[in-house]
Amino acid sequence: MNALNRIKVVLVEQRKTGKWLSEQLGVNVATTSRWCSNVTQPDLQTLDKIAKLLDIDVKELLNSTEK
C-alpha cells in the first residue's frame, strides 16, 4: 500500500501531535493515528479541515501519484 497522505510529516514539521489534531477535529485519537500511518484516509471534507488547521494548502497533504 502506498502512502497517500503526508499528515504525519506535516504534523512533525509543525511540532503538533496526532492527539492535538484529534482534539481539534473532535475525532478519536485512533482515527488520526490510522490516518497518519496511512491505514485509512480521511474523506475530502476532513482533509480540507486538516489543511485549514495546519494553515497549508490541501495539496501539500497529498502525495503525488505521478512517477
MOPAC internal coordinates of N, CA, C and O (Angstrom, degrees):
PM7 1SCF
backbone

  N    0.0000 0     0.00 0     0.00 0    0    0    0
  C    1.4645 1     0.00 0     0.00 0    1    0    0
  C    1.5309 1   109.31 1     0.00 0    2    1    0
  O    1.2310 1   120.97 1   -49.33 1    3    2    1
  N    1.2996 1   115.75 1   130.67 1    3    2    1
  C    1.4582 1   120.62 1   179.80 1    5    3    2
  C    1.5241 1   110.37 1   -83.38 1    6    5    3
  O    1.2310 1   121.32 1   -32.39 1    7    6    5
  N    1.3181 1   115.07 1   147.61 1    7    6    5
  C    1.4652 1   120.00 1   174.10 1    9    7    6
  C    1.5206 1   107.93 1   -70.59 1   10    9    7
  O    1.2310 1   120.85 1   -58.59 1   11   10    9
  N    1.3196 1   115.98 1   121.41 1   11   10    9
  C    1.4572 1   119.83 1  -176.49 1   13   11   10
  C    1.5189 1   113.31 1   -98.30 1   14   13   11
  O    1.2310 1   120.84 1   157.86 1   15   14   13
  N    1.3323 1   116.01 1   -22.14 1   15   14   13
  C    1.4626 1   117.46 1  -178.95 1   17   15   14
  C    1.5204 1   111.02 1  -130.94 1   18   17   15
  O    1.2310 1   121.58 1   -15.86 1   19   18   17
  N    1.3114 1   114.58 1   164.14 1   19   18   17
  C    1.4553 1   122.32 1  -178.34 1   21   19   18
  C    1.5281 1   111.28 1  -114.84 1   22   21   19
  O    1.2310 1   119.80 1  -154.43 1   23   22   21
  N    1.3219 1   117.98 1    25.57 1   23   22   21
  C    1.4604 1   120.60 1  -175.27 1   25   23   22
  C    1.5250 1   110.93 1   -57.18 1   26   25   23
  O    1.2310 1   120.07 1   132.38 1   27   26   25
  N    1.3158 1   117.48 1   -47.62 1   27   26   25
  C    1.4680 1   120.64 1  -178.10 1   29   27   26
  C    1.5315 1   111.32 1   -60.69 1   30   29   27
  O    1.2310 1   120.55 1   136.74 1   31   30   29
  N    1.3176 1   116.55 1   -43.26 1   31   30   29
  C    1.4676 1   121.31 1  -178.86 1   33   31   30
  C    1.5276 1   110.36 1   -61.69 1   34   33   31
  O    1.2310 1   120.64 1   133.86 1   35   34   33
  N    1.3230 1   116.39 1   -46.14 1   35   34   33
  C    1.4695 1   120.34 1  -178.72 1   37   35   34
  C    1.5269 1   110.71 1   -66.94 1   38   37   35
  O    1.2310 1   119.91 1   140.68 1   39   38   37
  N    1.3162 1   117.78 1   -39.32 1   39   38   37
  C    1.4736 1   120.01 1   176.80 1   41   39   38
  C    1.5250 1   110.30 1   -59.53 1   42   41   39
  O    1.2310 1   120.23 1   134.95 1   43   42   41
  N    1.3199 1   117.16 1   -45.05 1   43   42   41
  C    1.4701 1   120.72 1   179.21 1   45   43   42
  C    1.5248 1   110.38 1   -63.27 1   46   45   43
  O    1.2310 1   120.55 1   135.22 1   47   46   45
  N    1.3279 1   116.55 1   -44.78 1   47   46   45
  C    1.4719 1   120.27 1   179.71 1   49   47   46
  C    1.5295 1   111.42 1   -58.82 1   50   49   47
  O    1.2310 1   120.64 1   144.56 1   51   50   49
  N    1.3249 1   116.39 1   -35.44 1   51   50   49
  C    1.4683 1   120.70 1  -178.47 1   53   51   50
  C    1.5215 1   113.05 1   -94.99 1   54   53   51
  O    1.2310 1   120.91 1  -172.58 1   55   54   53
  N    1.3311 1   115.86 1     7.42 1   55   54   53
  C    1.4635 1   122.17 1   179.33 1   57   55   54
  C    1.5346 1   112.39 1    55.82 1   58   57   55
  O    1.2310 1   121.71 1  -135.63 1   59   58   57
  N    1.3228 1   114.33 1    44.37 1   59   58   57
  C    1.4576 1   121.13 1   177.44 1   61   59   58
  C    1.5189 1   107.64 1  -119.72 1   62   61   59
  O    1.2310 1   120.67 1   -18.30 1   63   62   61
  N    1.3193 1   116.33 1   161.70 1   63   62   61
  C    1.4562 1   120.72 1  -176.70 1   65   63   62
  C    1.5283 1   111.33 1  -114.04 1   66   65   63
  O    1.2310 1   121.42 1   -15.92 1   67   66   65
  N    1.3157 1   114.88 1   164.08 1   67   66   65
  C    1.4490 1   120.42 1   173.63 1   69   67   66
  C    1.5191 1   110.80 1   -62.27 1   70   69   67
  O    1.2310 1   120.72 1   145.97 1   71   70   69
  N    1.3287 1   116.23 1   -34.03 1   71   70   69
  C    1.4662 1   120.25 1   177.95 1   73   71   70
  C    1.5249 1   110.14 1   -63.25 1   74   73   71
  O    1.2310 1   120.38 1   136.15 1   75   74   73
  N    1.3286 1   116.88 1   -43.85 1   75   74   73
  C    1.4645 1   121.12 1   177.82 1   77   75   74
  C    1.5313 1   109.44 1   -58.56 1   78   77   75
  O    1.2310 1   120.78 1   133.59 1   79   78   77
  N    1.3288 1   116.11 1   -46.41 1   79   78   77
  C    1.4585 1   120.87 1  -178.89 1   81   79   78
  C    1.5275 1   110.89 1   -61.96 1   82   81   79
  O    1.2310 1   120.51 1   136.18 1   83   82   81
  N    1.3166 1   116.63 1   -43.82 1   83   82   81
  C    1.4674 1   119.51 1  -179.79 1   85   83   82
  C    1.5226 1   111.18 1   -63.30 1   86   85   83
  O    1.2310 1   120.08 1   141.69 1   87   86   85
  N    1.3288 1   117.46 1   -38.31 1   87   86   85
  C    1.4631 1   120.67 1   177.85 1   89   87   86
  C    1.5233 1   111.08 1   -65.44 1   90   89   87
  O    1.2310 1   120.20 1   139.48 1   91   90   89
  N    1.3235 1   117.23 1   -40.52 1   91   90   89
  C    1.4597 1   121.52 1  -179.50 1   93   91   90
  C    1.5283 1   111.64 1   -65.83 1   94   93   91
  O    1.2310 1   120.85 1   143.97 1   95   94   93
  N    1.3289 1   115.98 1   -36.03 1   95   94   93
  C    1.4597 1   120.95 1  -176.73 1   97   95   94
  C    1.5243 1   113.22 1   -91.89 1   98   97   95
  O    1.2310 1   120.64 1   166.83 1   99   98   97
  N    1.3362 1   116.39 1   -13.17 1   99   98   97
  C    1.4592 1   119.81 1  -177.93 1  101   99   98
  C    1.5193 1   112.78 1    71.78 1  102  101   99
  O    1.2310 1   120.57 1  -144.74 1  103  102  101
  N    1.3291 1   116.51 1    35.26 1  103  102  101
  C    1.4640 1   121.14 1   177.86 1  105  103  102
  C    1.5224 1   109.29 1  -119.57 1  106  105  103
  O    1.2310 1   120.90 1   -13.66 1  107  106  105
  N    1.3051 1   115.88 1   166.34 1  107  106  105
  C    1.4516 1   122.40 1   179.74 1  109  107  106
  C    1.5303 1   110.46 1   -67.62 1  110  109  107
  O    1.2310 1   120.22 1   -34.61 1  111  110  109
  N    1.3248 1   117.19 1   145.39 1  111  110  109
  C    1.4641 1   121.93 1   178.65 1  113  111  110
  C    1.5295 1   110.52 1   -59.17 1  114  113  111
  O    1.2310 1   120.32 1   144.91 1  115  114  113
  N    1.3208 1   116.99 1   -35.09 1  115  114  113
  C    1.4722 1   120.28 1   179.07 1  117  115  114
  C    1.5297 1   110.94 1   -62.74 1  118  117  115
  O    1.2310 1   120.48 1   147.07 1  119  118  117
  N    1.3066 1   116.69 1   -32.93 1  119  118  117
  C    1.4673 1   120.72 1   178.91 1  121  119  118
  C    1.5201 1   110.27 1   -64.78 1  122  121  119
  O    1.2310 1   120.23 1   131.45 1  123  122  121
  N    1.3276 1   117.16 1   -48.55 1  123  122  121
  C    1.4717 1   119.38 1   179.68 1  125  123  122
  C    1.5234 1   110.40 1   -66.30 1  126  125  123
  O    1.2310 1   120.11 1   147.02 1  127  126  125
  N    1.3130 1   117.39 1   -32.98 1  127  126  125
  C    1.4614 1   120.18 1   176.85 1  129  127  126
  C    1.5245 1   110.86 1   -62.50 1  130  129  127
  O    1.2310 1   120.19 1   137.86 1  131  130  129
  N    1.3240 1   117.25 1   -42.14 1  131  130  129
  C    1.4701 1   120.91 1   178.45 1  133  131  130
  C    1.5236 1   110.91 1   -65.69 1  134  133  131
  O    1.2310 1   120.28 1   144.03 1  135  134  133
  N    1.3318 1   117.07 1   -35.97 1  135  134  133
  C    1.4639 1   119.65 1   176.44 1  137  135  134
  C    1.5247 1   110.48 1   -65.87 1  138  137  135
  O    1.2310 1   121.12 1   134.16 1  139  138  137
  N    1.3315 1   115.45 1   -45.84 1  139  138  137
  C    1.4719 1   119.92 1  -176.85 1  141  139  138
  C    1.5253 1   112.64 1   -65.71 1  142  141  139
  O    1.2310 1   120.52 1   150.20 1  143  142  141
  N    1.3205 1   116.60 1   -29.80 1  143  142  141
  C    1.4625 1   119.80 1   179.04 1  145  143  142
  C    1.5283 1   112.32 1   -94.47 1  146  145  143
  O    1.2310 1   120.39 1  -174.26 1  147  146  145
  N    1.3260 1   116.87 1     5.74 1  147  146  145
  C    1.4611 1   123.64 1   178.09 1  149  147  146
  C    1.5232 1   113.58 1    61.03 1  150  149  147
  O    1.2310 1   120.59 1  -151.67 1  151  150  149
  N    1.3291 1   116.47 1    28.33 1  151  150  149
  C    1.4671 1   120.45 1   173.70 1  153  151  150
  C    1.5214 1   108.48 1   -75.57 1  154  153  151
  O    1.2310 1   120.63 1   137.52 1  155  154  153
  N    1.3340 1   116.41 1   -42.48 1  155  154  153
  C    1.4585 1   122.88 1   174.08 1  157  155  154
  C    1.5153 1   107.67 1  -131.94 1  158  157  155
  O    1.2310 1   121.16 1   -10.72 1  159  158  157
  N    1.3153 1   115.38 1   169.28 1  159  158  157
  C    1.4603 1   120.36 1  -179.67 1  161  159  158
  C    1.5265 1   109.69 1  -122.58 1  162  161  159
  O    1.2310 1   120.18 1   -36.56 1  163  162  161
  N    1.3279 1   117.26 1   143.44 1  163  162  161
  C    1.4625 1   119.03 1   174.51 1  165  163  162
  C    1.5235 1   109.97 1   -70.61 1  166  165  163
  O    1.2310 1   120.77 1   -26.03 1  167  166  165
  N    1.3290 1   116.13 1   153.97 1  167  166  165
  C    1.4667 1   118.17 1   175.54 1  169  167  166
  C    1.5250 1   108.88 1   -70.18 1  170  169  167
  O    1.2310 1   120.39 1   -11.41 1  171  170  169
  N    1.3129 1   116.86 1   168.59 1  171  170  169
  C    1.4663 1   121.13 1  -174.57 1  173  171  170
  C    1.5262 1   112.76 1   -62.28 1  174  173  171
  O    1.2310 1   120.50 1   143.23 1  175  174  173
  N    1.3228 1   116.66 1   -36.77 1  175  174  173
  C    1.4647 1   120.09 1   178.93 1  177  175  174
  C    1.5310 1   110.22 1   -64.34 1  178  177  175
  O    1.2310 1   120.65 1   137.26 1  179  178  177
  N    1.3185 1   116.36 1   -42.74 1  179  178  177
  C    1.4697 1   120.36 1   179.03 1  181  179  178
  C    1.5198 1   110.55 1   -68.57 1  182  181  179
  O    1.2310 1   120.35 1   140.82 1  183  182  181
  N    1.3185 1   116.94 1   -39.18 1  183  182  181
  C    1.4640 1   120.48 1   178.04 1  185  183  182
  C    1.5207 1   110.37 1   -60.13 1  186  185  183
  O    1.2310 1   120.58 1   140.72 1  187  186  185
  N    1.3306 1   116.49 1   -39.28 1  187  186  185
  C    1.4644 1   121.08 1   176.50 1  189  187  186
  C    1.5277 1   110.71 1   -63.79 1  190  189  187
  O    1.2310 1   119.78 1   138.24 1  191  190  189
  N    1.3223 1   118.03 1   -41.76 1  191  190  189
  C    1.4717 1   121.59 1   177.96 1  193  191  190
  C    1.5245 1   110.49 1   -63.12 1  194  193  191
  O    1.2310 1   120.61 1   138.88 1  195  194  193
  N    1.3283 1   116.45 1   -41.12 1  195  194  193
  C    1.4643 1   120.76 1   179.12 1  197  195  194
  C    1.5270 1   109.81 1   -61.79 1  198  197  195
  O    1.2310 1   120.55 1   134.57 1  199  198  197
  N    1.3223 1   116.56 1   -45.43 1  199  198  197
  C    1.4662 1   120.81 1   179.52 1  201  199  198
  C    1.5257 1   110.62 1   -59.74 1  202  201  199
  O    1.2310 1   120.15 1   137.96 1  203  202  201
  N    1.3128 1   117.31 1   -42.04 1  203  202  201
  C    1.4660 1   120.29 1   179.42 1  205  203  202
  C    1.5239 1   111.22 1   -66.11 1  206  205  203
  O    1.2310 1   120.06 1   138.68 1  207  206  205
  N    1.3276 1   117.49 1   -41.32 1  207  206  205
  C    1.4597 1   120.86 1   177.92 1  209  207  206
  C    1.5274 1   111.59 1   -61.95 1  210  209  207
  O    1.2310 1   121.10 1   143.15 1  211  210  209
  N    1.3350 1   115.49 1   -36.85 1  211  210  209
  C    1.4626 1   120.52 1  -178.80 1  213  211  210
  C    1.5284 1   112.26 1   -89.63 1  214  213  211
  O    1.2310 1   120.60 1   179.23 1  215  214  213
  N    1.3226 1   116.45 1    -0.77 1  215  214  213
  C    1.4606 1   123.16 1   178.12 1  217  215  214
  C    1.5358 1   111.76 1    56.12 1  218  217  215
  O    1.2310 1   121.50 1  -131.04 1  219  218  217
  N    1.3258 1   114.73 1    48.96 1  219  218  217
  C    1.4588 1   120.85 1   176.85 1  221  219  218
  C    1.5262 1   109.22 1  -136.71 1  222  221  219
  O    1.2310 1   120.98 1   -14.55 1  223  222  221
  N    1.3211 1   115.74 1   165.45 1  223  222  221
  C    1.4608 1   121.42 1   175.06 1  225  223  222
  C    1.5199 1   108.18 1   -72.58 1  226  225  223
  O    1.2310 1   120.24 1   -40.93 1  227  226  225
  N    1.3069 1   117.14 1   139.07 1  227  226  225
  C    1.4660 1   121.32 1  -178.51 1  229  227  226
  C    1.5312 1   111.33 1   -57.22 1  230  229  227
  O    1.2310 1   119.80 1   151.29 1  231  230  229
  N    1.3188 1   117.99 1   -28.71 1  231  230  229
  C    1.4646 1   121.50 1   178.81 1  233  231  230
  C    1.5284 1   111.65 1   -61.90 1  234  233  231
  O    1.2310 1   120.52 1   152.07 1  235  234  233
  N    1.3317 1   116.62 1   -27.93 1  235  234  233
  C    1.4600 1   119.97 1   179.72 1  237  235  234
  C    1.5257 1   112.85 1   -71.22 1  238  237  235
  O    1.2310 1   120.55 1   165.63 1  239  238  237
  N    1.3306 1   116.55 1   -14.37 1  239  238  237
  C    1.4668 1   120.56 1   178.57 1  241  239  238
  C    1.5254 1   112.83 1   -89.62 1  242  241  239
  O    1.2310 1   120.56 1   171.63 1  243  242  241
  N    1.3181 1   116.54 1    -8.37 1  243  242  241
  C    1.4589 1   120.18 1  -176.25 1  245  243  242
  C    1.5153 1   111.31 1  -108.66 1  246  245  243
  O    1.2310 1   121.04 1   -42.84 1  247  246  245
  N    1.3239 1   115.62 1   137.16 1  247  246  245
  C    1.4554 1   120.54 1   173.55 1  249  247  246
  C    1.5141 1   108.86 1   -82.51 1  250  249  247
  O    1.2310 1   120.94 1   -39.27 1  251  250  249
  N    1.2961 1   115.81 1   140.73 1  251  250  249
  C    1.4679 1   120.04 1   178.06 1  253  251  250
  C    1.5201 1   109.89 1   -68.70 1  254  253  251
  O    1.2310 1   121.04 1   -38.21 1  255  254  253
  N    1.3204 1   115.62 1   141.79 1  255  254  253
  C    1.4620 1   120.08 1   176.09 1  257  255  254
  C    1.5287 1   110.76 1   -96.06 1  258  257  255
  O    1.2310 1   120.74 1   178.81 1  259  258  257
  N    1.3272 1   116.19 1    -1.19 1  259  258  257
  C    1.4699 1   120.12 1   177.81 1  261  259  258
  C    1.5134 1   110.30 1   -75.26 1  262  261  259
  O    1.2310 1   121.04 1   -30.67 1  263  262  261
  N    1.3135 1   115.61 1   149.33 1  263  262  261
  C    1.4654 1   119.78 1   179.52 1  265  263  262
  C    1.4976 1   111.28 1  -105.10 1  266  265  263
  O    1.2310 1   120.10 1   180.00 1  267  266  265

